[in-house]
Amino acid sequence: MSKRDYYEVLGVSKGADEKEIKKAYKRLAMKYHPDRTQGDKAMEEKFKEVQEAYEILNDEQKRAAYDQYGHAGVDPNRGAGGFGGGGADFGDIFGDVFGDIFGGGRRGGGSQRAQRGSDLRYNLELSLEEAVKGKELEIKVPTLVSCDTCDGSGAKKGTSAKTCGTCQGHGQVTMRQGFFAVQQTCPTCNGRGKIIPEPCPKCHGEGRVEKTKMLKVKIPAGVDTGDRIRLTGEGEAGMHGAPAGDLYVQVHVKDHPIFVRDGNNLACEVPISFSIAALGGEIDVPTLDGRVKLKIPAETQTDKMFRLRGKGVQSVRGGGVGDLVCKVVVETPVNLSDKQKDLLRQLDESWAGDSEATHRPKSKGFFDGVKKFFDDLTG
């Protein structure tokens, strides 16, 4: 084989970078490839020459030896770890250059990385009190765990996995399709690079078995519906000793009979009597920490809002504590005795000589608006 200067063979300068060298090789390999030259011996020799030049210049160590000592620096007969007499396989080198077209390419002879186990999701329902204050609890999770008989290897005790004979441990095989060489996952070992001649009788060669795990979960104070907690490595075990996935605990807070949560704030409705609304007074209102006193001023109307600072929720993401917003609703008395009814009539009659706006300003404004509405219609 010709021993022309390798840079001259590829048509690049001595300072060419890796990208320029690959580009030059790709162009020449396509030009001189045997599939295109139809058995032309001269073209075949040129193709081998291009392969040899690329093999040397694309390898950092070989290129350095060639730059310093010339062909003698890469001559295998001189012990310099040279080209290896006769050239590399086309599928190996051509795969390096065109591997990106097929999403693959040679990876240095290693098998595929063992596939990590699947992540799992666990739906957890909490009461509002549990979500606000936090809690530690145990959950049951059906999952796949590493087989304790074979320690996750999948091989019968006393045996081990063997290198796949189809792909020689690479996990991929080269399929030639006309001008191109395409690498595919090995059909024998499914990309692992190994096969198990004698599978473990307990896990049948998978390296994992079904089991229900009991796990402790610490729920931080302030979580809300939609939040999730990740337990690293508590998902499904990977096959043949691969790492386990994660477990995601998805939080759902149940409806509360009294409180409604809005972010860090809580809200509730508090009924008050007719007399307290009119005369004022103090009432007990509930909070998640117990009852507190709320002062109701005289002449309070229904739907009036009162804010209790710091009686809401401490966010799990930090920041201040929210508030409790109480909406008072004036309750109409029911099941009145004759005497109570008579007292209410007397109260109503006592207002007869006064202007309606004196005691019932909302009614006065409403009915004035109604009158104007009908006057406009008839006018």
C-alpha positions, 0 to 999 in steps of 0.5 A: 500500500502506498505510503503517501503523506496522510495529510496529503491523502485526505487533502487537509493541512497539518493543522487541520482539526478533527471536524475538517478531517472527518469532513474530508474522509466522508467526502473521499470515502463516498467517492472511492467506496467499492459499492460505487466503483464496482470492483475497480481495484485501483479505486479500492486501493485508494479507499483503503489508503483513505481509511488508513489515513483517517484511522491515524489522523483521527486518533490523537495518540497515533496522530502525535506519533505520526507527526513526530516520527512519520510512518515509522511512528505508526508502524505496528512492526516497530511496536509503536501501536500502528495501524494494524496491517491491512486496515480497519473494518469499513463498518467501524470507521464509517460508523464513526463518521455517519453514526449521527445519521442513524442515531447511533455509531460505534461507542467504543465496544461497550454494551448498552447501559443497564436501564433504570427502573420505572418511576412510580406514583402514589396518590396520598389523601390528607386532611386539611389539618395534616397538610397544614401541620405536617405528618409522618406516616407509613404507606404500602407500595406494590413494586418490583424489588431486587431479587435477594436470591441472585442479588439482582443479577438474574443468574442462577446462584453459582452461575453468571451472565456470559458475553453475548455471542451475537454482538460480542458484548457490544450490545449492537450489531452492524447491518449493511444496507447498500452504501451505508452501515447501520448499527442496531440493538442486538436482537439476542441480548436486547442491547445488554451485551450479556446473556444468562444461560441459567436464569434465577428460578425465583425471578426468572432471569429479570433480577427483580421480583414483586413485593409490597414495601412499607415506606415511611413518608415525612409530609412537610407542613404546608403542603397542598393539593398538587404538591408531590414528594419524591422518594429517591430510589424507592421506585421499581428496581431496574432489570439485572441490577440496574438502579431503581427509579423514584417514587413520587407521592402525589398529595391531595387535600380533602375538603374540610367541613369548615375551612376553604384554603386559598394559597396560604389563607383560610376562609370560613363562614361564621353565623351571628345572631340578629341581636349581635349584628345589631348591638355588637358583641364577641363571638368564638370563631374556629381556627386550626389552633383552637377557638379565638374571640372575634369582636363584632361591632354594632350594626354589622351587616351580613357578608362582612369580612373580618381578617385574623392575621397569622391564623392561616397556613405556613407555606411549604415553600417558605414566607409568612403565615397566611390569614384566616378570613371570616365572613359573618352571616346574619342568621334569621331566627326560626321556631319563634314562640308567640311571645318572641314573635310579638316582641319582634312586631313591637320592634317593627312598629317602633320604627314606624314613626322614623324614616326608613333610612334611619334603621334600614339604609340598604332597604331605603336605597334598594327601593328608591332604585326600584322606584326610579327604574319603573318611573324611567320605564313609564316615562 
